[in-house]
Amino acid sequence: MPEEPKANDPRVYFAAERTLLAWVRTGITVIALGFVVARFGLFLQLVSPAAAPHASVGKGAVVGTVLVGMGALFTAVAGAQFLTFLKTLAPEERPRTRMAPTVSLLLAFAISGVGALLSVFLWL
């Protein structure tokens, strides 16, 4: 039976960081999907104005905006959860890496902020 990793095992930290980055990747994907959904109705209206009624354009924009907001929220929650995990580690339990964990956190919160701004832009 494999041995359970201890708290000061660097694999625990790296697993948490991989999880954060996986959620950031998922958030980016949901944000991109939301943007495409929001703008697809506009594309249909430009290509064939008679085929795309105005009501469907509005529904697509709402669904797309909600998806963009959800992607931003996923990314922010993942960053907050990773920050909470970091606070549980003592300084000697953190592995020595070239880049501090703040780089991963900045990435997560920057993507979340861009997603939130895009959501506001799509809403207006």
C-alpha positions in Angstrom: 0.0 0.0 0.0 1.5 3.4 -1.0 2.6 5.8 1.8 0.4 8.9 2.4 2.2 12.2 1.6 3.0 14.3 4.7 2.2 18.0 4.9 5.8 19.1 4.4 6.1 16.9 1.3 6.5 19.2 -1.7 4.2 17.1 -3.7 1.2 18.4 -1.7 2.1 22.0 -2.6 2.6 21.2 -6.2 -0.6 19.2 -6.4 -2.5 22.3 -5.0 -0.8 24.5 -7.5 -1.7 22.2 -10.4 -5.3 22.2 -9.2 -5.3 26.0 -9.1 -3.9 26.2 -12.7 -6.5 23.6 -13.8 -9.3 25.8 -12.5 -7.7 28.8 -14.2 -7.7 26.9 -17.4 -11.3 25.9 -16.9 -12.3 29.5 -16.1 -10.6 30.8 -19.3 -12.4 28.2 -21.3 -15.8 29.1 -19.8 -15.1 32.8 -20.3 -14.2 32.2 -24.0 -17.3 30.0 -24.5 -19.4 32.8 -23.0 -17.9 35.4 -25.2 -18.6 33.2 -28.3 -22.2 32.6 -27.2 -22.8 36.3 -26.5 -21.4 37.4 -29.9 -22.9 34.5 -32.0 -26.3 36.2 -32.1 -24.7 39.4 -33.4 -22.8 37.4 -36.0 -26.1 35.8 -37.2 -27.7 39.2 -37.4 -24.9 40.6 -39.5 -24.9 37.6 -41.9 -28.6 37.3 -42.3 -30.8 39.9 -40.6 -34.0 38.1 -41.6 -32.9 34.8 -40.1 -31.9 36.1 -36.7 -34.8 37.7 -34.8 -33.9 40.3 -32.2 -35.2 38.3 -29.3 -32.8 35.4 -29.9 -29.9 37.9 -30.0 -30.8 39.2 -26.6 -31.1 35.7 -25.1 -27.7 34.7 -26.4 -26.1 37.8 -25.0 -27.6 37.1 -21.6 -26.5 33.4 -21.6 -23.0 34.4 -22.8 -22.7 37.1 -20.2 -23.7 34.7 -17.4 -21.1 32.2 -18.7 -18.3 34.8 -18.7 -19.3 35.8 -15.2 -19.3 32.2 -14.0 -15.8 31.7 -15.5 -14.5 34.7 -13.7 -16.1 33.5 -10.5 -14.6 30.0 -10.9 -11.1 31.5 -11.3 -11.5 33.9 -8.3 -12.7 31.1 -6.0 -9.8 28.9 -7.1 -7.4 31.6 -6.3 -9.0 32.2 -2.9 -8.9 28.5 -2.1 -5.2 28.3 -3.1 -4.4 31.4 -0.9 -6.2 29.7 2.0 -4.1 26.6 1.4 -0.9 28.7 1.4 -1.8 30.2 4.8 -1.9 26.7 6.3 1.7 26.0 5.3 4.6 27.1 7.5 7.4 28.8 5.6 9.7 25.8 5.8 6.9 23.6 4.3 6.9 25.6 1.1 9.2 24.2 -1.6 11.9 26.5 -2.9 11.0 27.4 -6.4 12.2 30.0 -8.9 8.9 31.8 -8.8 6.9 32.5 -5.7 3.3 31.3 -5.4 2.2 34.9 -5.9 2.8 34.5 -9.7 0.1 31.8 -9.8 -2.2 33.9 -7.6 -1.7 37.0 -9.8 -2.5 35.0 -12.9 -5.7 33.6 -11.3 -6.9 37.0 -10.0 -5.9 38.8 -13.3 -7.9 36.3 -15.4 -10.8 36.7 -13.0 -10.6 40.5 -13.2 -10.5 40.4 -17.0 -13.5 38.0 -17.0 -15.4 40.3 -14.7 -14.6 43.3 -16.9 -15.6 41.4 -20.0 -18.9 40.4 -18.3 -19.7 44.1 -17.6 -18.7 45.0 -21.2 -21.1 42.4 -22.6 -23.9 43.4 -20.2 -23.8 47.0 -21.4 
